[in-house]
Amino acid sequence: MMTGLLWLLLLACIAAGVWGYRYYRLLESRARKLKASLENANRQLQACNEDHLEKSSHWEKDKEKLRSYLKLLDTLINTIPNPIYFKDAEGVYQGCNKVFSKQILGLTRDRIIGKRPQDLPDQVPSDLAAAYQREEAKIVEKEGPHTFEAQVQRADGQRRDFLFSLAPVSDEAGKISGSVAVLSDLTDKNRAAQDRIQKEKLEGVLETAGAVCHEFNQPLQAISGYTELLAAQLEGHKTFSYIENLTTQIERMRDITDKLQGVTRVEVTDYAGNTRIIDIHKSSRKV
C-alpha cells in the first residue's frame, strides 16, 4: 500500500514538474514577446523623439528665418524716406514706418496700430479721413493698384499735397484683405508747376503789354501834341473846358501805359459776368 502511495506521489510530482515546466516555458514565451514589444515600442518612441527633434530644429530654423525676414522688412520700410502705412480690409492701421508715425501723425506706432483714421481726429481731420476712405475703396472696385492726390495734415499742423500710391494685399484665397500705401510729397513740385505757369502767363502779358505800349504811345503823343495846340488857340474860349477834360483823359491813358510797362505779376479780376481780365493796377509795381 505504501508503495502505491509513493508511486502516486511520484506521478503527482512528475505531473507537477511537467506542468511547471510548461508554465515556465509559457511565461518565458510571454516575457520574450513582451520584451520584443517593449523594444519595438522603445524604437518607435526613439524614432518619434528623433523626428520631433529634427522637426523642432527645422521649426527653429524657419522661425529664425522668419524673424530675420521681418527684421529686414522693418529695416527696409524704415529706411525708405516716404511715409508708408498698412491697413486691413476694415481700414484699420496694421503697421507703418517711422516717417509716417513721426512726421505725419506725430504718434508712436503702438498708438497708431489698431486705429482707424476716424479714431484720430486730431491727427487726421474728418474731411481728409473721408477723402482717404473714398479713394481707398477704389482698389476693391478696380481690383488693383490705385493712385490719387490729396492733402495731408502733418504733425506740425501744415497741410501739404501728397500722392498716394495704393496696392491691394490679398489673402490665400485671393480675396483683398487690406492695402499698403506709399506717400510722396508733391507740394514743392506743385508749387514749381504753378510758378512755371505764372511765369509763362507773365511772359505772355509782358509781351502783349510791350506791344500795346509801343503801338499806343505814338498816337497818344500825337493826340497830346494836337491837344496842346488846341489849348493854346482856344484859351479863354468857352470850349476850353473840353480841352482840359481831354488833357485829363490823356494823362489817364499815359498812366495806364506806364502801369502796363511796370507789370511784374499776373493778377486777374472778374469782368462782365464769367469773364476774367488782367487787373493792370494790381499787376503793376507802379501803383
Stockholm file with secondary structure:
# STOCKHOLM 1.0

chainA/1-287         MMTGLLWLLLLACIAAGVWGYRYYRLLESRARKLKASLENANRQLQACNEDHLEKSSHWEKDKEKLRSYLKLLDTLINTIPNPIYFKDAEGVYQGCNKVFSKQILGLTRDRIIGKRPQDLPDQVPSDLAAAYQREEAKIVEKEGPHTFEAQVQRADGQRRDFLFSLAPVSDEAGKISGSVAVLSDLTDKNRAAQDRIQKEKLEGVLETAGAVCHEFNQPLQAISGYTELLAAQLEGHKTFSYIENLTTQIERMRDITDKLQGVTRVEVTDYAGNTRIIDIHKSSRKV
#=GR chainA/1-287 SS CHHHHHHHHHHHHHHHHHHHHHHHHHHHHHHHHHHHHHHHHHHHHHHHHHHHHHHHHHHHHHHHHHHHHHHHHHHHHHHSSSCEEEEETTSCEEEECHHIIIIIICSCHHHHTTCCGGGCTTTSCHHHHHHHHHHHTHHHHHTSCEEEEEEEECTTSCEEEEEEEEEEEECTTSCEEEEEEEEEECHHHHHHHHHHHHHHHHHHHHHHHHHHHHHHHHHHHHHHHHHHHHHHHSTTSTTHHHHHHHHHHHHHHHHHHHHHHTBCSCCEEEETTTEEEECHHHHBSCC
#=GC SS_cons         CHHHHHHHHHHHHHHHHHHHHHHHHHHHHHHHHHHHHHHHHHHHHHHHHHHHHHHHHHHHHHHHHHHHHHHHHHHHHHHSSSCEEEEETTSCEEEECHHIIIIIICSCHHHHTTCCGGGCTTTSCHHHHHHHHHHHTHHHHHTSCEEEEEEEECTTSCEEEEEEEEEEEECTTSCEEEEEEEEEECHHHHHHHHHHHHHHHHHHHHHHHHHHHHHHHHHHHHHHHHHHHHHHHSTTSTTHHHHHHHHHHHHHHHHHHHHHHTBCSCCEEEETTTEEEECHHHHBSCC
//
